[in-house]
């Protein structure tokens, strides 16, 4: 398919449907049907993201979907796979409506498609492409049935499709999808036909709701999963960059004599880019192996103007944030009800909670392979935001978007870090600076931690006015480094509510970090309501439920309105399954928490059990309940919940960071510790039953409730209230 | 220098002090073994040398001279493929990046101890970090292989 990249863009367009509904452009489809692409086996089969899509004898019936004469079906992902399971979840949706044989489904990794496959995050992949992919599957099935009907000279409604086979009703006649793929004819009114193709009723689902096995695990366990780190291309060199250790510092001069003596080092070039303040000044070493590039980097000597952030003292920064929280008025971003005078209440309770900067430390360090070719370029990268990479290359290197080719690879973790496009832009800057070499830029683990886009530091001050034992008002005031916005606040039924924000300039760059603002909001809100319950002598579960009235939707100007029935349901389920209120041994306790994640409209609750021995906390058990609407794959949900709990436990006990003179003091897994296998508690996941017609978000539900439930359990066990994370090494 | 990897001889020119990880990945194209930390802290680069688990990121190639190397690419050809099967059955991996190392560590454990206790499994696997939090399933998968006496 000559020029298929252009066609791919043309054949899709956005409609006004929520979540980016989409029509499959069938002139392209017809071209695919007419034009069978024959390609040789790739030279490096382990790293192809095409997954043999354009294989000898293949026939595409859309670019999403390819059905081969042997019956194999290839699904082209519309979202980016970073371990959250979209390859399996999304293809199940297509396969369901297509009436495909699940065992014949194969995955082709996402390519950036304008306005469609460019951005992945916020726990929205399944819910935002649910409708689109159902329609794609249903439409393809319809074309296959029509092809069979034509073959048998009958009306299409005399045929039915199941498990990859079209049958003529009342006869033994059948044709497999593979036999039909090349006979598909595209109707002229394809856009209308696409929209009008009927979808299945929920009661008829065969694949959705089942524990279908992952489509990527077989490649993972044999070492063949095509991470961008594993890209190997003819003529490719390896690059490492020595960056200015302080954010926004400048390179003055450098000395590379020793570096170029390192065997394998070919070139040393400075990279400075005045047009962006997120790409740091640095010196790139180009070499014949990653090792040689790392060695060369170590041998470099550089002189930096470290700039103003070098004066930052971490403790002073935190103290200043606390001062601002008390003194600054801030910007009111939420107001429900009216302002209440302190005189109208019996008691005012106010508490401040601190959620630290947090590192990602994805297992696959940041990397990108780049080839700058003057007026065009090509990149191989794992990214949550291909559109941002293209926009930044266009903006900073002057290459028009249509001349940029991005090959998207699945990643060894994303967790929000791969929203940042710095590492990708930087790789292209290095390729350019090296004179157009094809280079794979690999961050060392130390680079990955030191130049991380951290979760923003956050302070949350909650203030409640109580009258006759009831909260009359609840104000939240927040200080946040380089970020703004509230996520899911305030879901409790309080008559007068306000949210006020103060954004401060932190001393490093920040980014999305799994669950984003819900981390600090969930931790602080659910800790505070626990404090109130204890203050008023109420049971923490009962107190929460008493402020979550049934059949109420709460709208706090986010992506979705919060359904309190769902929130209650999750809380009640976790209380039941986690045995809330059971007798706990001396020195141990239970804690409970509930939180909605309104980016993805998912509802979570947690019940934690901890024991504290010699002032050291051990989390022994965590139960999670989740309501995420229609369930696509229960096992994928459980994976995400287990992972989210362990992610949060790492943050509770080993999270945070430390800066000295503007330089990150953590460097690797010995000083940026994360949970290991011998530390994990028993984890039980419970999925709420519901009758929803659509799926909601999953990936970021577990974290916020885990922080709060563990800290509330620590209070129950010891009487000590945790208002600041991390609890380093679990020591009280 | 010649290396015996998964019962095949690989000959190539490279600095014998280069860590095996980078020889495998960048020189020989065996990219199943992963770079995670470079200092033996995370276990993503675990391979077997004469049946013992080593961190290839901090082991120079010269150390492997005349020894038998096993990497994830060769695991299917051994009886320890049952671990890969258990990994599929329990749906262990999420992003999967650490799993080559996890599988090689599990293989090394079962080579020396076909019937480990849970404590022994935890002890053998604690050197391998997983950021997605697949630990409960890793534990289950290894336990299932042990229980079924599969190796």
Interface residues (C-beta under 8 A of the other chain):
Chain A: X44 X46 X47 X82 X83 X84 X85 X211 X213 X214 X216 X217 X218 X219 X220 X221 X222 X223 X224 X225 X227 X229 X230 X232 X238 X263 X264 X288 X289 X290 X291 X292 X294 X361 X362 X363 X364 X365 X410 X411 X412 X413 X414 X415 X442 X444 X445 X446 X635 X639 X642 X643 X644 X645 X646 X647 X668 X669 X670 X674 X675 X676 X677 X678 X680 X683
Chain B: X14 X15 X18 X19 X22 X25 X26 X27 X29 X30 X31 X32 X33 X34 X35 X36 X37 X38 X39 X41 X42 X44 X71 X72 X73 X75 X76 X84 X87 X88 X91 X92 X93 X94 X95 X96 X97 X98 X99 X100 X103 X122 X123 X125 X126 X128 X129 X130 X131 X132 X133 X134 X135 X136 X137 X138 X139
